[in-house]
Each structure stands twice: as structure tokens, then as C-alpha cells.
Amino acid sequence: MRKIITLSLVAAALAVSACNTVAGVGRDVSAAGSAVTTGANDAKN
């Protein structure tokens, strides 16, 4: 659970710092979702 929270915070920080356009926001949200999914899968295994 701690790993998921950490990954979420890192992804949120990257999204806030990197999104300059609407398209950029979409890519950042997608990347954040992928990071959370990967963290959840790692925690499950």
C-alpha cells in the first residue's frame, strides 16, 4: 500500500510539472494511471 501511495505522489508531481497543454495533461494522466496499475500489480505479487 505504501508503494502505491509513493508511486501516485511521484506521478502526480510529474504530471503537475510537465503538463503545458491539454494533450500533455492527457499523456500525464495516462502515465500516472499506468504507474498506479504497475504498483498495484507489484503489491499483489
KELUM-167423 format. One record per atom (N, C-alpha, C, O): residue in one letter; x, y, z; chain. Coordinates in steps of 0.001 Angstrom, whole numbers, plus 524288, in hexadecimal, padded with zeros to 5 digits. Layout:
BEGIN
<pt 'A',<X,Y,Z>,'A'>
...
END
This chain:
BEGIN
<pt 'M',<80337,7FB60,80000>,'A'>
<pt 'M',<80000,80000,80000>,'A'>
<pt 'M',<80366,804E4,80000>,'A'>
<pt 'M',<80239,808B6,7FD53>,'A'>
<pt 'R',<8078D,804BD,802F9>,'A'>
<pt 'R',<80B13,80943,80341>,'A'>
<pt 'R',<80D93,80A57,7FDEF>,'A'>
<pt 'R',<80E61,80ED6,7FC70>,'A'>
<pt 'K',<80EC8,8061F,7FB1F>,'A'>
<pt 'K',<81132,806A5,7F5F2>,'A'>
<pt 'K',<80D6D,80943,7F21F>,'A'>
<pt 'K',<80F08,80C82,7EEF4>,'A'>
<pt 'I',<80877,807DC,7F26D>,'A'>
<pt 'I',<80486,80A2E,7EF01>,'A'>
<pt 'I',<80408,81000,7F013>,'A'>
<pt 'I',<803C0,81322,7EC70>,'A'>
<pt 'I',<803EC,8116D,7F4FA>,'A'>
<pt 'I',<80380,816F3,7F668>,'A'>
<pt 'I',<80843,819F2,7F480>,'A'>
<pt 'I',<807C1,81E43,7F270>,'A'>
<pt 'T',<80CDA,817B4,7F52C>,'A'>
<pt 'T',<811A4,81A45,7F36C>,'A'>
<pt 'T',<8119E,81B04,7ED85>,'A'>
<pt 'T',<812DE,81F3C,7EB96>,'A'>
<pt 'L',<81034,816F0,7EAAE>,'A'>
<pt 'L',<80FF3,81756,7E4FC>,'A'>
<pt 'L',<80BF0,81B5B,7E347>,'A'>
<pt 'L',<80CD6,81E3A,7DF87>,'A'>
<pt 'S',<8078E,81B97,7E5F6>,'A'>
<pt 'S',<80382,81F69,7E4A7>,'A'>
<pt 'S',<80578,824F5,7E57C>,'A'>
<pt 'S',<8047E,82863,7E242>,'A'>
<pt 'L',<80834,825DA,7E9C2>,'A'>
<pt 'L',<80A42,82B0F,7EAD5>,'A'>
<pt 'L',<80E63,82CA2,7E6D7>,'A'>
<pt 'L',<80E85,8311D,7E518>,'A'>
<pt 'V',<811B9,828FA,7E56B>,'A'>
<pt 'V',<815B9,82A1B,7E17C>,'A'>
<pt 'V',<8131F,82B4D,7DC3F>,'A'>
<pt 'V',<8149A,82F07,7D997>,'A'>
<pt 'A',<80F4E,82833,7DAC8>,'A'>
<pt 'A',<80C95,82915,7D5D4>,'A'>
<pt 'A',<809BD,82E55,7D5DF>,'A'>
<pt 'A',<809B6,8311C,7D1F2>,'A'>
<pt 'A',<8075B,82FB1,7DA46>,'A'>
<pt 'A',<804AF,834B8,7DAAA>,'A'>
<pt 'A',<80889,8393C,7DA36>,'A'>
<pt 'A',<80767,83D27,7D7AA>,'A'>
<pt 'A',<80D04,838B6,7DCA5>,'A'>
<pt 'A',<81100,83CD3,7DC48>,'A'>
<pt 'A',<812DF,83D77,7D6AC>,'A'>
<pt 'A',<8139C,841D8,7D4D5>,'A'>
<pt 'L',<813A3,83920,7D3FA>,'A'>
<pt 'L',<81543,83962,7CE7D>,'A'>
<pt 'L',<81100,83BCC,7CB17>,'A'>
<pt 'L',<81220,83EE3,7C795>,'A'>
<pt 'A',<80C2B,83A66,7CC22>,'A'>
<pt 'A',<807DB,83C7E,7C908>,'A'>
<pt 'A',<80760,8425A,7C9C1>,'A'>
<pt 'A',<80687,84531,7C5F8>,'A'>
<pt 'V',<807E8,84430,7CE8A>,'A'>
<pt 'V',<80775,849CA,7CF99>,'A'>
<pt 'V',<80BF0,84CC8,7CD12>,'A'>
<pt 'V',<80B29,85111,7CB08>,'A'>
<pt 'S',<81088,84A95,7CD34>,'A'>
<pt 'S',<8150D,84D63,7CB24>,'A'>
<pt 'S',<81582,84D0C,7C536>,'A'>
<pt 'S',<81824,8504C,7C2D7>,'A'>
<pt 'A',<81306,84937,7C2C5>,'A'>
<pt 'A',<813F1,8484B,7BD39>,'A'>
<pt 'A',<80F7B,849E0,7B9A2>,'A'>
<pt 'A',<8103F,84A18,7B4E4>,'A'>
<pt 'C',<80ADC,84AFE,7BBB1>,'A'>
<pt 'C',<80687,84BF4,7B816>,'A'>
<pt 'C',<805FF,851B7,7B6AC>,'A'>
<pt 'C',<8049D,854F7,7B9EE>,'A'>
<pt 'N',<80721,852E4,7B1C1>,'A'>
<pt 'N',<806C2,8582F,7AFC6>,'A'>
<pt 'N',<8022D,858D7,7AC13>,'A'>
<pt 'N',<80075,85D3B,7AB23>,'A'>
<pt 'T',<80030,8549E,7A9FC>,'A'>
<pt 'T',<7FBDA,854DA,7A651>,'A'>
<pt 'T',<7F7CE,850CA,7A7D0>,'A'>
<pt 'T',<7F8C6,84D74,7AB24>,'A'>
<pt 'V',<7F34F,85115,7A55B>,'A'>
<pt 'V',<7EF2F,84D3F,7A667>,'A'>
<pt 'V',<7F109,847C7,7A4E3>,'A'>
<pt 'V',<7EFF1,84402,7A7AB>,'A'>
<pt 'A',<7F3C5,84750,7A097>,'A'>
<pt 'A',<7F5CE,84238,79EF6>,'A'>
<pt 'A',<7F9C6,8403C,7A2EA>,'A'>
<pt 'A',<7F9F9,83B8F,7A408>,'A'>
<pt 'G',<7FCE4,843BC,7A501>,'A'>
<pt 'G',<800B7,84245,7A8FB>,'A'>
<pt 'G',<7FE18,8403D,7ADE3>,'A'>
<pt 'G',<7FFFD,83C8D,7B054>,'A'>
<pt 'V',<7F9BF,842A2,7AF56>,'A'>
<pt 'V',<7F6D8,840DB,7B3ED>,'A'>
<pt 'V',<7F4F8,83B43,7B31A>,'A'>
<pt 'V',<7F558,83800,7B69D>,'A'>
<pt 'G',<7F2F4,83A30,7AE6F>,'A'>
<pt 'G',<7F117,834E5,7AD46>,'A'>
<pt 'G',<7F568,830E5,7ADAE>,'A'>
<pt 'G',<7F49F,82CB0,7AFE0>,'A'>
<pt 'R',<7F9EF,83223,7AB9B>,'A'>
<pt 'R',<7FE63,82E7D,7ABEE>,'A'>
<pt 'R',<8001D,82DC6,7B18F>,'A'>
<pt 'R',<80162,8296C,7B32B>,'A'>
<pt 'D',<8002D,831FC,7B492>,'A'>
<pt 'D',<801DB,831A1,7B9FD>,'A'>
<pt 'D',<7FE0C,82E6A,7BD43>,'A'>
<pt 'D',<7FFAD,82B51,7C08F>,'A'>
<pt 'V',<7F903,82F26,7BC5A>,'A'>
<pt 'V',<7F51D,82C17,7BF3D>,'A'>
<pt 'V',<7F591,8265C,7BDC9>,'A'>
<pt 'V',<7F51D,822F4,7C125>,'A'>
<pt 'S',<7F673,8254C,7B8DB>,'A'>
<pt 'S',<7F720,81FEC,7B71F>,'A'>
<pt 'S',<7FBEC,81D6D,7B9A3>,'A'>
<pt 'S',<7FBB8,818F1,7BB5D>,'A'>
<pt 'A',<8002F,8204F,7B9D6>,'A'>
<pt 'A',<804F8,81E54,7BC41>,'A'>
<pt 'A',<80428,81D65,7C21A>,'A'>
<pt 'A',<80611,8198C,7C444>,'A'>
<pt 'A',<80154,820ED,7C49D>,'A'>
<pt 'A',<8003F,8203E,7CA36>,'A'>
<pt 'A',<7FCF3,81B5C,7CB1D>,'A'>
<pt 'A',<7FDED,81869,7CEC9>,'A'>
<pt 'G',<7F919,81A84,7C7CF>,'A'>
<pt 'G',<7F5D8,815D6,7C843>,'A'>
<pt 'G',<7F907,810E6,7C781>,'A'>
<pt 'G',<7F83E,80D07,7CA40>,'A'>
<pt 'S',<7FC96,81107,7C3D0>,'A'>
<pt 'S',<7FFF6,80C7D,7C2E8>,'A'>
<pt 'S',<8037B,80B72,7C794>,'A'>
<pt 'S',<80460,806F1,7C903>,'A'>
<pt 'A',<80579,80F96,7C9F1>,'A'>
<pt 'A',<808D8,80EF8,7CE90>,'A'>
<pt 'A',<805DB,80C9B,7D30F>,'A'>
<pt 'A',<807DF,80935,7D5CD>,'A'>
<pt 'V',<8010F,80E5C,7D3DC>,'A'>
<pt 'V',<7FDD1,80C43,7D81E>,'A'>
<pt 'V',<7FC82,8068B,7D70D>,'A'>
<pt 'V',<7FCB3,8034D,7DA99>,'A'>
<pt 'T',<7FB30,80550,7D22F>,'A'>
<pt 'T',<7F9FA,7FFEA,7D0CF>,'A'>
<pt 'T',<7FEAC,7FC5D,7D1AF>,'A'>
<pt 'T',<7FE25,7F815,7D3CD>,'A'>
<pt 'T',<8033C,7FE26,7D00E>,'A'>
<pt 'T',<807F4,7FB16,7D0C9>,'A'>
<pt 'T',<80919,7FA55,7D699>,'A'>
<pt 'T',<80A93,7F610,7D840>,'A'>
<pt 'G',<8086F,7FE65,7D9A2>,'A'>
<pt 'G',<80949,7FDF1,7DF41>,'A'>
<pt 'G',<80577,7FA25,7E1CB>,'A'>
<pt 'G',<806EF,7F71D,7E53A>,'A'>
<pt 'A',<800A3,7FA52,7E01D>,'A'>
<pt 'A',<7FCBA,7F6BD,7E239>,'A'>
<pt 'A',<7FE05,7F11E,7E0D5>,'A'>
<pt 'A',<7FD8F,7EDA0,7E41B>,'A'>
<pt 'N',<7FFA3,7F03E,7DC03>,'A'>
<pt 'N',<8011B,7EAF9,7DA69>,'A'>
<pt 'N',<805E2,7E90A,7DD57>,'A'>
<pt 'N',<8061F,7E477,7DECF>,'A'>
<pt 'D',<809AC,7EC6F,7DE37>,'A'>
<pt 'D',<80E4B,7EAE8,7E133>,'A'>
<pt 'D',<80CE9,7E997,7E6D6>,'A'>
<pt 'D',<80F01,7E5E4,7E916>,'A'>
<pt 'A',<80962,7ECA4,7E917>,'A'>
<pt 'A',<807CC,7EBB8,7EE81>,'A'>
<pt 'A',<804C0,7E69C,7EEF6>,'A'>
<pt 'A',<8051C,7E3E1,7F2E6>,'A'>
<pt 'K',<801C2,7E55C,7EAE8>,'A'>
<pt 'K',<7FEA4,7E09A,7EAFC>,'A'>
<pt 'K',<8021B,7DBC4,7EAAE>,'A'>
<pt 'K',<800DE,7D7BA,7ECFA>,'A'>
<pt 'N',<8066C,7DC2E,7E7DB>,'A'>
<pt 'N',<809EF,7D7B2,7E736>,'A'>
<pt 'N',<80DC9,7D7E1,7EB81>,'A'>
<pt 'N',<81131,7D480,7EBD5>,'A'>
END
